[in-house]
Every structure is written in C-alpha cells, then in structure tokens.
C-alpha cells in the first residue's frame, strides 16, 4: 500500500512539473500568409507615409507590397518599385520575420532582410520594424504598419 501511494505521488509530481513547462507559441505563419500593403511607414522617428494622406512625404510607399501568400516564397515590392523574390520564415518565438535568398540582393546585404514583429499580428494588422538600417532610406530603422492589400 505504501509503495502504491509513493508511486501515485511520484506520478502526480511528474505531471505537475511537466505541465509547468512553457508552451511554444502558436506559429503566426498561417495568420500572416497574405499580401500586405503599407498603412503607415516611419523612417527613423519621421512618419513619411500614411495611406490615403496627401501630406505623405514619401508617397512611393503606396506601391509597397509584402506577398507572403506562398508558404515558402516571398515577393517584396519596396518604395523604389523593385520586386525582390526569395524565401521567408518566422522565428520559433514569432518575434522576427526573416526574408532570405532575395534576388536581386538588397543594397549592402547578403540577400536577407529581417523584421521584428513588434506586436502580435492580427488578421488585419502586421506591425514590423527592420532589424537593421535601410541604406535605401538614409540608413534609418524603418517601421511599417501593414494591412491586407486591397
């Protein structure tokens, strides 16, 4: 009887310990797998684009598109209108969006661009911040408020 009690307590103890392990976050890949366009863009601390605003200092962002509809292939159309094609993934902790093997290679890169996912994405919002400076925009760290493309 005593052995049975010890075994039962051991099993309960193990179950409690294992249930306290942190759970991996649900992947956001399925949620963000669509074409995104810019709603707002900040270059450094300057708001340079707001969708639909006549006062945007960089209206070229109206053509910005981030196409994540294919689970492996990304198409990025940036402010200059050039389309880059490569592969995409999300870090295991869902905190970074990684674009790799981009062709043509973005200026001064090895063919990769990474973004921080600055808040949990929703079906209608994907907030991103470049992890490195963009040479194209005067060495600024850019923030993008993205919405599904129309």
ABEGO torsion letter per residue (X at the ends): XAAAAAAAAAAAAAAAAAAABBBBBBBAAAAABBBBBBABBBBEABBABBBGBAABABAAAAABBBBAABAABBBBBBAAGBBBBBBBBBBAAGABBBBBGBOBBBBGBAGBBBBBBABBBBAABBBBBBABBBAAAGGBBBBBBBBBBX
